Amino acid sequence: MRVYDTERQEWGGSRRERLFHTDQYLDVPRQKAVRQRTGIVLAVVGLAFGVWALAWKDEPEPYREPAAAEQESTAGTDGAGNGVPPTGSGTPDAASTALPVGYASQQDAEGYRIALPEDWTREARSSQYGIDVVDYRSPDGTRRLQVFQVLETSPYASLKAARVEAEKLDGYEAVSLAEVPADTGSAAEHEYRADEIAGEQDGGSTRHVIDHRFEAADGERYALVAYGSDADGAEDERELVDTALLWFCPPGLECDPPAG
């Protein structure tokens, strides 16, 4: 076989051919030695590849806790091994909508949603600002929840102004007046006792009051004021305010039930 020299642009002689095809010009013993070395190299490479492939095939899967593995194996099945599409929490379960015993959620005529005891009566009167002032009363008249809209620019500022009037009540005794945590906007609370409160039927006995004012999801400020007897403790007024606040949804908005 003749070789064409691209640099010289000519056909090379026998010496150039030897440079390009040296193995063809080796004697027989040397050619056998070259072939043996080539075979050994190929055998070593093949053995290394086989060991690697076997190790890769037998490599163990990452360890998983049995519970996690079982959960993954049953995900997307109906329990009998039949495939079913995954489902989300489209509707809240019973725990997410639970109310205290005897309470119910209701949509008030003023447009807001609230939750309070089922058998309470409702009265309303006009207000100088926002929605009507609404009073919910227990059948025996000893407990009351009042709802109205707040004019002041912050719940705390509103309570500070209201405290001026509360301090004029007979037997007024402050428990606390402070800003409190809130889910939306800001909130503040004024808790106190008084011997006589306007609008209460059992005058002369000490009353316990929790006045909670807050900024709702519509950006407006509202008040939830619970009145009750101080003789039976503060738990019933606290439950009344907390439940009403949890379920409160301002007029004109649609709110999901609170999560449990």
C-alpha positions in Angstrom: 0.0 0.0 0.0 1.4 3.4 -1.1 1.0 6.4 1.1 0.3 9.9 -0.2 2.2 12.6 1.7 -0.2 15.6 2.0 2.6 18.0 3.2 4.9 17.2 0.3 2.0 16.7 -2.2 3.6 13.5 -3.5 3.4 9.7 -3.1 5.8 8.4 -0.5 8.3 5.7 -1.0 8.7 2.5 0.9 10.3 4.2 3.9 7.2 6.5 4.3 5.0 3.5 4.1 6.9 1.9 7.0 6.3 5.0 9.1 2.5 4.7 8.6 2.1 1.0 8.8 4.9 -0.2 11.1 3.1 -3.4 12.1 3.1 -4.7 8.6 6.9 -4.6 8.5 7.6 -6.4 11.7 9.0 -9.9 11.6 6.6 -12.7 12.5 7.7 -13.1 16.2 7.4 -9.4 16.8 3.9 -9.4 15.1 2.8 -12.2 17.4 4.0 -10.3 20.5 2.1 -7.2 19.4 -1.1 -9.2 18.9 -0.6 -10.9 22.3 -0.2 -7.6 24.1 -3.3 -6.2 22.3 -5.3 -9.3 23.4 -4.3 -8.9 27.0 -5.3 -5.2 27.1 -8.7 -6.0 25.6 -9.2 -8.8 28.1 -8.4 -6.6 31.0 -10.7 -3.8 29.8 -13.6 -6.4 29.3 -13.1 -7.8 32.8 -13.2 -4.3 34.3 -16.4 -3.4 32.5 -18.1 -6.7 33.6 -17.2 -6.1 37.2 -18.6 -2.5 37.1 -21.8 -3.6 35.3 -22.4 -6.3 37.9 -21.8 -3.9 40.8 -24.2 -1.3 39.3 -26.9 -3.8 38.8 -26.7 -5.1 42.4 -26.4 -1.6 44.0 -29.1 -1.4 46.8 -31.8 1.2 46.8 -31.7 4.0 49.3 -33.0 3.0 52.7 -36.6 4.1 53.4 -38.6 3.8 56.6 -41.2 1.0 56.3 -44.1 3.3 56.9 -42.9 5.7 54.2 -42.4 2.9 51.7 -45.9 1.5 52.4 -47.4 4.9 51.9 -45.7 5.4 48.6 -46.7 1.9 47.4 -50.4 2.5 48.2 -50.6 6.1 47.0 -52.9 6.4 44.0 -54.8 3.2 44.8 -58.2 2.5 46.2 -56.9 0.0 48.8 -57.4 -3.0 46.5 -54.6 -2.1 44.2 -56.7 -0.3 41.7 -55.4 3.0 40.4 -57.3 6.1 41.4 -56.5 9.8 40.9 -55.1 11.7 43.9 -57.6 13.7 45.8 -57.0 17.0 47.7 -58.8 18.6 50.7 -61.4 20.1 48.6 -63.9 20.6 51.4 -63.1 21.1 55.1 -63.6 18.2 57.4 -65.7 18.2 60.5 -62.8 19.3 62.7 -62.2 22.4 60.7 -65.7 23.6 61.1 -66.3 22.5 64.7 -68.1 25.0 67.0 -68.6 25.0 70.8 -71.6 23.0 71.9 -74.8 25.0 71.5 -73.2 27.5 69.0 -74.2 28.0 65.4 -72.8 30.1 62.5 -75.3 32.6 61.0 -75.4 35.4 58.4 -76.7 38.6 60.0 -79.0 41.0 58.3 -76.2 43.6 58.3 -74.2 41.4 56.0 -71.6 39.9 58.2 -71.2 36.2 59.3 -70.8 35.4 63.0 -71.2 32.5 65.4 -73.0 32.6 68.7 -75.3 30.5 70.9 -78.2 29.1 68.9 -81.1 30.3 71.1 -80.1 34.0 71.5 -82.3 36.8 70.4 -81.3 39.8 68.2 -82.0 43.5 68.5 -80.6 46.3 66.3 -80.5 50.1 66.4 -79.1 52.6 64.0 -75.5 53.8 64.4 -73.8 57.1 63.5 -71.2 55.2 61.6 -71.2 52.0 59.5 -73.5 49.1 60.2 -76.3 49.1 62.8 -75.4 48.3 66.4 -76.5 44.7 66.9 -77.1 43.2 70.3 -77.5 39.4 70.8 -78.9 38.3 74.2 -79.3 35.1 76.0 -82.8 33.9 76.9 -82.4 34.8 80.6 -81.0 38.3 79.7 -77.8 37.8 81.7 -75.4 37.7 78.8 -75.0 39.8 75.7 -72.8 40.1 72.7 -72.7 43.5 70.9 -71.4 44.1 67.4 -70.7 47.4 65.7 -68.4 49.2 63.4 -65.6 51.4 64.7 -65.0 55.0 63.5 -61.4 55.5 64.8 -58.4 54.7 62.6 -57.1 51.9 64.8 -58.6 49.5 67.3 -56.3 50.6 70.1 -57.1 54.3 69.6 -60.8 53.4 69.6 -60.5 51.6 72.9 -58.6 54.4 74.5 -61.4 56.7 73.6 -64.0 54.3 74.9 -62.2 53.8 78.2 -62.8 57.4 79.0 -66.5 56.6 79.2 -66.1 53.2 80.8 -64.2 54.8 83.7 -67.3 56.8 84.6 -69.2 53.6 85.3 -70.0 52.7 89.0 -67.5 50.2 90.3 -65.2 50.4 87.2 -62.2 48.2 87.6 -59.7 47.7 84.7 -58.3 44.2 84.1 -56.3 45.0 80.9 -56.1 47.4 78.0 -53.6 46.4 75.3 -53.0 45.6 71.7 -53.4 41.9 71.0 -52.3 39.5 68.2 -54.5 39.3 65.1 -54.8 37.3 62.0 -55.5 40.3 59.8 -54.5 43.9 60.5 -54.3 45.1 64.1 -56.5 44.4 67.2 -56.8 45.6 70.8 -58.8 44.5 73.8 -60.2 46.2 77.0 -61.3 43.9 79.8 -62.9 45.3 82.9 -65.5 45.0 85.6 -68.3 47.4 86.6 -71.2 47.4 89.0 -73.6 49.1 86.6 -73.7 49.1 82.8 -76.2 50.9 80.6 -78.5 48.5 78.9 -78.0 45.6 81.3 -81.1 44.3 83.0 -79.6 43.0 86.3 -78.3 46.3 87.6 -76.5 46.2 90.9 -74.4 43.0 90.3 -70.9 43.2 89.1 -70.6 42.7 85.4 -67.6 41.4 83.4 -66.9 42.9 80.0 -64.5 42.0 77.2 -64.4 44.7 74.5 -62.4 43.4 71.5 -61.8 45.7 68.5 -60.1 44.6 65.4 -59.4 45.2 61.7 -61.2 42.7 59.5 -60.4 41.4 56.1 -62.2 44.3 54.4 -59.9 46.8 56.1 -62.7 48.2 58.3 -62.6 48.1 62.1 -65.3 46.3 64.1 -66.0 45.7 67.8 -67.2 42.5 69.6 -68.2 43.3 73.2 -69.2 40.5 75.5 -71.1 41.2 78.8 -71.8 38.7 81.5 -71.9 38.2 85.3 -68.6 38.4 87.0 -69.8 35.9 89.6 -69.4 32.9 87.2 -65.9 33.8 86.0 -64.5 35.1 82.8 -64.5 31.9 80.7 -68.0 32.3 79.2 -67.3 35.9 78.0 -64.0 34.7 76.6 -65.6 31.9 74.7 -68.2 34.2 73.3 -65.7 36.7 72.0 -63.2 34.2 70.7 -65.9 32.2 68.8 -67.5 35.2 67.3 -64.1 36.6 66.2 -63.0 33.3 64.7 -66.1 33.0 62.5 -66.5 36.7 61.7 -66.6 37.6 58.0 -67.3 41.3 57.1 -70.2 42.4 54.9 -69.6 42.0 51.2 -67.0 39.2 51.5 -67.1 35.4 51.3 -64.9 33.7 53.8 -64.0 30.0 54.1 -64.9 28.3 57.4 -62.1 28.7 59.9 -59.6 25.8 60.1 -59.6 23.7 63.2 
